[in-house]
Amino acid sequence: MVVKVLVVDDSGFFRRRVSEILSSDPNITVVGTATNGREAIDQALALKPDVITMDYEMPLMDGITSVRNIMQRCPTPVLMFSSLTHEGARVTLDALDAGAVDFLPKNFEDISRNPEKVKQLLCEKVHSISRSNRRGFGTASLTPPAGGSSSRPASAPSTPVPAARSQPSVSQPPVERHAAPSATPKRKAYKLVAIGTSTGGPVALQRVLTQLPANFPTPIVLIQHMPAAFTKAFAERLDKLCKINVKEAEDGDILRPGLAILAPGGKQMMIDGRGTIRILPGDERLNYKPCVDITFGSAAKSYNDKVLAVVLTGMGADGREGARLLKQGGSQIWAQDEASCVIYGMPMAIVKANLADAVYPLDDIGRHLVEACL
């Protein structure tokens, strides 16, 4: 199937270059371009593209406002271009909040220096997000509460209530279930909750973690495929939104209840038997930095059967081999269900390998974590 793409950017050079790169793939067609967010909305309505590539900073209407409008009027998978800065990370998280599916660094030097690598990466992203589940994106807010104050209360929080589940679209085919969801999670004295995710993960993690009370008793580690410049900003944003604490991992951090530790982008995170976090350089031989398999594998070695691992939305199969090691040690593995995933790749790999002890909709996972651990 040929993927129809709308390219949106106020830079004529970037529009032309992105269009050229995409058009070099025989299975991608650039059906139009736009120079600002307002024009992007009009073109999206008129051309009905399968994917939109979107810049943030544009005249008349910025990319985030445009994405929000597109999601309301004609939901379409959006790939944002972002600068690799702290401000770029903040803007990208806002774009994912607005409904964008994924992002790529906007680096003119890379386009000039590594054209083949850029072509491969961009075309792969476009093909992947063209198959994304439109029910799974644009349905949660990553925006901090008014005034930027933390939602963490001084007293014990009330029982979390799961958000309403999105309803299936009539145009979507029936969801194939490889495993039936478990009604009641297995209670156990877990020493660690480990959550791995990729595409769609920033919003998915927010929806899970905001359901956890401040007195959640089990330490948590988070592995989200994300560049080095983004993970600190993402951890800070989650920390403002959640009742538990969230921080970017540093070498020597100690696991403790009420704390979620996010693996830093560009590196690998491991856990030793004493509950100490070890941060290692990103191995160039590995596709993912951070890698879910690496962290899951270290948890399996350190905690045997005392880990509850959760695999959320994402492309590929990262986490499957680490989950296999955890399963061999007697730990529990949960997977997000297909209907609520943006990309049903990583959870599908878990389910197809018969590693999933439970398959849950995204909005039920936080509640079930509380039931399993409290």
C-alpha positions as CSV (number, residue, x, y, z in Angstrom):
1,M,0.0,0.0,0.0
2,V,1.3,3.4,-0.9
3,V,1.4,5.9,2.0
4,K,0.2,9.4,1.3
5,V,2.1,12.1,3.1
6,L,1.5,15.8,3.7
7,V,4.7,17.7,4.5
8,V,4.3,20.8,6.7
9,D,7.2,23.3,7.3
10,D,7.7,27.0,6.8
11,S,11.2,26.4,5.5
12,G,11.2,25.9,1.7
13,F,14.5,24.1,1.9
14,F,13.2,21.6,4.5
15,R,9.9,21.0,2.7
16,R,11.7,20.2,-0.5
17,R,14.3,18.0,1.2
18,V,11.8,16.0,3.2
19,S,9.6,15.7,0.1
20,E,12.6,14.4,-2.0
21,I,13.6,11.9,0.7
22,L,10.0,10.5,1.0
23,S,9.4,10.5,-2.8
24,S,12.5,8.3,-3.2
25,D,10.6,5.5,-1.6
26,P,8.3,3.9,-4.2
27,N,5.7,3.1,-1.5
28,I,5.4,6.7,-0.3
29,T,3.7,9.6,-2.2
30,V,3.9,13.2,-1.1
31,V,0.4,14.4,-1.9
32,G,0.9,18.0,-0.7
33,T,2.8,20.6,1.3
34,A,1.9,23.4,3.7
35,T,3.8,26.4,5.0
36,N,1.9,27.0,8.3
37,G,-0.4,25.2,10.8
38,R,-3.6,26.8,9.4
39,E,-2.8,25.7,5.9
40,A,-1.9,22.2,7.3
41,I,-5.5,21.8,8.6
42,D,-7.0,22.8,5.3
43,Q,-4.7,20.4,3.4
44,A,-5.4,17.6,5.8
45,L,-9.1,18.0,5.3
46,A,-8.8,18.2,1.6
47,L,-6.1,15.6,0.8
48,K,-6.8,13.1,3.6
49,P,-3.2,12.0,3.9
50,D,-2.2,8.8,5.7
51,V,0.7,10.6,7.6
52,I,1.6,14.3,8.2
53,T,5.1,15.5,9.0
54,M,4.9,18.6,11.0
55,D,7.3,21.4,12.1
56,Y,6.6,23.2,15.4
57,E,7.6,26.8,14.8
58,M,5.6,28.3,11.9
59,P,3.8,31.6,11.2
60,L,0.0,32.1,11.6
61,M,-0.4,28.9,13.6
62,D,2.2,26.7,15.3
63,G,2.5,23.0,14.9
64,I,1.0,22.0,18.2
65,T,-2.1,24.1,17.7
66,S,-2.4,22.6,14.2
67,V,-2.1,19.0,15.6
68,R,-4.8,19.6,18.1
69,N,-7.1,20.9,15.4
70,I,-6.3,18.0,13.1
71,M,-7.0,15.4,15.8
72,Q,-10.4,17.0,16.5
73,R,-11.4,17.3,12.8
74,C,-9.7,14.5,10.9
75,P,-7.4,12.3,13.2
76,T,-4.2,11.6,11.2
77,P,-0.9,10.1,12.4
78,V,1.5,13.0,12.8
79,L,5.3,12.8,12.9
80,M,6.8,15.9,14.5
81,F,10.3,17.3,13.8
82,S,12.1,18.5,16.9
83,S,15.3,20.2,17.9
84,L,17.5,18.2,20.4
85,T,17.4,20.8,23.2
86,H,15.6,21.0,26.5
87,E,13.2,23.4,25.0
88,G,12.8,21.1,21.9
89,A,12.0,18.3,24.3
90,R,9.3,20.3,26.1
91,V,7.7,21.3,22.7
92,T,7.9,17.7,21.5
93,L,6.1,16.4,24.7
94,D,3.5,19.1,24.1
95,A,3.0,17.8,20.6
96,L,2.7,14.2,21.8
97,D,0.1,15.5,24.3
98,A,-1.8,17.1,21.4
99,G,-1.9,13.8,19.6
100,A,1.3,13.5,17.5
101,V,2.3,9.8,17.3
102,D,6.1,10.1,17.1
103,F,9.0,12.5,16.4
104,L,12.4,12.9,14.7
105,P,15.2,15.3,15.4
106,K,15.3,18.2,12.9
107,N,19.0,18.3,12.1
108,F,20.1,19.9,8.9
109,E,23.6,18.7,9.3
110,D,22.6,15.1,9.4
111,I,20.5,15.5,6.2
112,S,23.6,16.8,4.5
113,R,26.1,14.4,6.0
114,N,24.2,11.2,6.2
115,P,21.5,11.3,3.6
116,E,21.1,7.5,3.3
117,K,20.7,7.1,7.0
118,V,18.2,10.0,7.2
119,K,16.3,8.5,4.3
120,Q,16.0,5.1,5.9
121,L,15.0,6.5,9.3
122,L,12.4,8.9,8.0
123,C,10.8,6.4,5.6
124,E,10.7,3.7,8.2
125,K,9.0,6.1,10.7
126,V,6.4,7.1,8.1
127,H,5.6,3.5,7.2
128,S,5.4,2.5,10.9
129,I,3.1,5.3,12.0
130,S,0.9,5.0,9.0
131,R,-0.2,1.7,10.6
132,S,-0.8,3.2,14.0
133,N,-4.0,2.8,15.8
134,R,-5.9,6.1,15.7
135,R,-7.9,5.1,18.8
136,G,-4.6,5.0,20.8
137,F,-3.3,8.6,20.4
138,G,-4.4,12.1,21.3
139,T,-6.5,11.0,24.2
140,A,-4.6,12.1,27.3
141,S,-3.0,15.3,28.6
142,L,0.7,15.6,29.6
143,T,0.2,19.2,30.6
144,P,1.0,20.1,34.2
145,P,-1.8,21.3,36.4
146,A,-2.6,25.0,36.4
147,G,0.1,27.1,38.0
148,G,2.6,24.3,37.4
149,S,2.1,22.9,40.9
150,S,2.5,19.2,41.6
151,S,-0.6,17.1,41.9
152,R,1.1,15.2,44.7
153,P,-1.2,15.7,47.8
154,A,0.0,16.1,51.4
155,S,-2.4,13.4,52.6
156,A,-3.0,10.0,51.2
157,P,-4.8,10.1,47.9
158,S,-8.2,8.6,47.3
159,T,-8.5,5.3,45.3
160,P,-7.4,6.0,41.7
161,V,-10.2,5.8,39.1
162,P,-9.3,4.7,35.6
163,A,-10.0,7.1,32.8
164,A,-12.8,6.3,30.4
165,R,-11.9,3.8,27.7
166,S,-11.9,5.1,24.2
167,Q,-14.6,3.5,22.0
168,P,-13.7,1.5,18.9
169,S,-14.2,3.3,15.6
170,V,-16.7,1.7,13.3
171,S,-14.1,1.9,10.5
172,Q,-11.6,-0.3,12.5
173,P,-11.5,-4.0,12.0
174,P,-12.2,-6.3,14.9
175,V,-9.3,-6.6,17.3
176,E,-7.5,-9.9,17.3
177,R,-6.8,-11.1,20.8
178,H,-3.9,-13.5,21.3
179,A,-4.6,-13.8,25.0
180,A,-7.6,-13.1,27.2
181,P,-7.3,-10.2,29.7
182,S,-6.9,-11.4,33.3
183,A,-9.7,-10.1,35.5
184,T,-7.7,-10.1,38.7
185,P,-4.0,-9.4,39.0
186,K,-1.9,-11.8,41.1
187,R,-1.0,-10.2,44.4
188,K,2.6,-10.7,45.6
189,A,5.3,-9.0,47.6
190,Y,7.0,-7.6,44.4
191,K,10.4,-5.9,44.9
192,L,10.2,-4.1,41.5
193,V,7.8,-2.9,38.9
194,A,9.5,-2.5,35.5
195,I,7.7,-0.8,32.6
196,G,9.1,-0.7,29.0
197,T,7.6,1.2,26.1
198,S,8.4,3.1,22.8
199,T,6.1,4.8,20.3
200,G,3.1,6.2,22.2
201,G,4.8,5.6,25.5
202,P,5.0,9.2,26.8
203,V,1.2,9.5,26.9
204,A,0.7,5.8,28.0
205,L,3.2,6.2,30.9
206,Q,1.4,9.3,32.1
207,R,-2.0,7.5,32.0
208,V,-0.6,4.6,34.1
209,L,1.6,6.5,36.6
210,T,-1.0,9.2,37.5
211,Q,-3.2,6.4,38.8
212,L,-0.7,5.4,41.4
213,P,-1.0,6.7,45.0
214,A,1.8,8.5,46.8
215,N,2.1,5.5,49.1
216,F,2.6,3.0,46.3
217,P,4.9,0.5,48.0
218,T,7.0,-0.9,45.1
219,P,10.0,0.8,43.4
220,I,9.5,1.4,39.7
221,V,11.9,1.6,36.8
222,L,10.8,3.1,33.4
223,I,12.4,2.4,30.0
224,Q,11.2,4.6,27.2
225,H,12.9,4.8,23.8
226,M,13.9,8.5,23.8
227,P,16.9,10.6,22.9
228,A,19.3,11.8,25.6
229,A,18.1,15.4,25.4
230,F,14.5,14.4,26.1
231,T,14.4,12.1,29.1
232,K,15.2,14.7,31.8
233,A,12.4,17.0,30.6
234,F,10.0,14.0,30.4
235,A,10.9,12.9,34.0
236,E,10.4,16.4,35.2
237,R,7.0,16.6,33.6
238,L,5.8,13.3,35.0
239,D,7.0,14.3,38.4
240,K,4.7,17.3,38.3
241,L,1.8,15.2,37.2
242,C,2.1,12.2,39.5
243,K,1.5,11.6,43.2
244,I,4.6,9.4,43.2
245,N,8.0,10.9,42.5
246,V,9.7,10.6,39.1
247,K,13.3,11.3,38.2
248,E,15.8,10.6,35.4
249,A,18.1,7.9,36.5
250,E,21.7,8.6,37.7
251,D,24.4,6.1,38.4
252,G,24.1,5.1,42.1
253,D,20.5,5.9,42.6
254,I,18.7,3.6,45.1
255,L,15.3,2.1,44.4
256,R,12.7,3.0,46.9
257,P,8.9,3.0,47.3
258,G,7.1,5.9,45.9
259,L,9.8,6.6,43.3
260,A,9.8,5.9,39.6
261,I,13.2,6.1,37.9
262,L,13.4,6.8,34.1
263,A,16.3,5.4,32.1
264,P,18.4,8.2,30.5
265,G,18.3,8.5,26.7
266,G,21.4,7.3,24.9
267,K,22.5,5.0,27.8
268,Q,21.7,1.7,29.4
269,M,20.2,1.2,32.8
270,M,20.8,-1.9,35.0
271,I,19.8,-2.9,38.5
272,D,21.9,-4.8,41.0
273,G,20.7,-7.1,43.8
274,R,21.0,-4.3,46.4
275,G,18.6,-2.1,44.5
276,T,21.3,0.2,43.1
277,I,20.9,1.7,39.6
278,R,23.9,1.4,37.3
279,I,24.1,3.6,34.2
280,L,26.3,2.4,31.4
281,P,27.3,3.9,28.1
282,G,25.0,3.1,25.2
283,D,26.4,0.2,23.2
284,E,26.5,1.1,19.5
285,R,25.7,-2.6,18.7
286,L,22.3,-2.2,20.3
287,N,19.5,-0.6,18.3
288,Y,17.9,0.9,21.5
289,K,19.5,3.2,24.0
290,P,17.9,2.7,26.5
291,C,17.0,-0.9,25.8
292,V,14.1,-2.6,27.6
293,D,15.8,-6.1,27.3
294,I,18.9,-4.9,29.1
295,T,17.0,-3.5,32.1
296,F,14.6,-6.4,32.3
297,G,17.5,-8.9,32.0
298,S,19.3,-7.2,34.9
299,A,16.1,-7.3,37.0
300,A,15.7,-11.0,36.3
301,K,19.2,-11.7,37.6
302,S,18.8,-9.5,40.7
303,Y,15.2,-10.2,41.8
304,N,14.3,-13.7,40.4
305,D,10.5,-14.0,40.8
306,K,9.9,-10.7,42.6
307,V,9.4,-8.5,39.5
308,L,6.2,-7.3,37.9
309,A,7.1,-6.3,34.3
310,V,4.7,-4.3,32.0
311,V,5.2,-3.8,28.3
312,L,3.3,-0.9,26.7
313,T,2.8,0.4,23.2
314,G,5.8,0.5,20.9
315,M,7.3,-0.6,17.6
316,G,9.5,-3.7,17.3
317,A,10.1,-6.4,19.9
318,D,12.3,-4.8,22.5
319,G,11.5,-6.3,25.9
320,R,10.6,-9.8,24.7
321,E,13.9,-11.4,25.5
322,G,14.2,-9.6,28.8
323,A,10.6,-10.7,29.6
324,R,11.6,-14.3,28.7
325,L,14.4,-14.2,31.4
326,L,12.0,-12.7,33.9
327,K,9.4,-15.4,33.2
328,Q,12.0,-18.1,33.6
329,G,12.7,-16.8,37.0
330,G,9.0,-16.8,38.0
331,S,8.2,-13.1,37.6
332,Q,4.9,-11.8,36.2
333,I,4.6,-10.2,32.8
334,W,1.7,-7.9,31.7
335,A,1.1,-6.6,28.2
336,Q,-1.0,-3.7,27.0
337,D,-3.9,-4.8,24.8
338,E,-4.1,-4.2,21.0
339,A,-7.1,-1.9,21.1
340,S,-5.5,0.7,23.3
341,C,-2.0,0.7,21.8
342,V,-0.8,3.3,19.4
343,I,1.6,0.7,17.9
344,Y,0.9,-2.9,18.8
345,G,4.4,-4.1,18.3
346,M,6.2,-4.6,21.6
347,P,3.2,-6.0,23.5
348,M,2.3,-8.2,20.5
349,A,5.8,-9.7,20.7
350,I,5.2,-10.6,24.4
351,V,1.8,-12.1,23.7
352,K,2.9,-14.1,20.6
353,A,5.8,-15.5,22.6
354,N,3.3,-16.7,25.3
355,L,5.0,-14.7,27.9
356,A,2.0,-12.6,29.0
357,D,0.4,-13.5,32.3
358,A,-2.2,-10.7,31.7
359,V,-3.3,-8.5,28.9
360,Y,-5.0,-5.2,30.0
361,P,-6.4,-2.1,28.4
362,L,-4.1,0.9,29.0
363,D,-6.6,2.6,31.4
364,D,-6.8,-0.4,33.6
365,I,-3.1,-1.0,34.1
366,G,-2.6,1.6,36.8
367,R,-5.5,0.3,38.8
368,H,-4.3,-3.2,38.5
369,L,-0.8,-2.2,39.6
370,V,-2.3,-0.8,42.8
371,E,-4.4,-4.0,43.3
372,A,-1.3,-6.2,42.8
373,C,1.2,-4.3,44.9
374,L,-0.8,-2.6,47.8
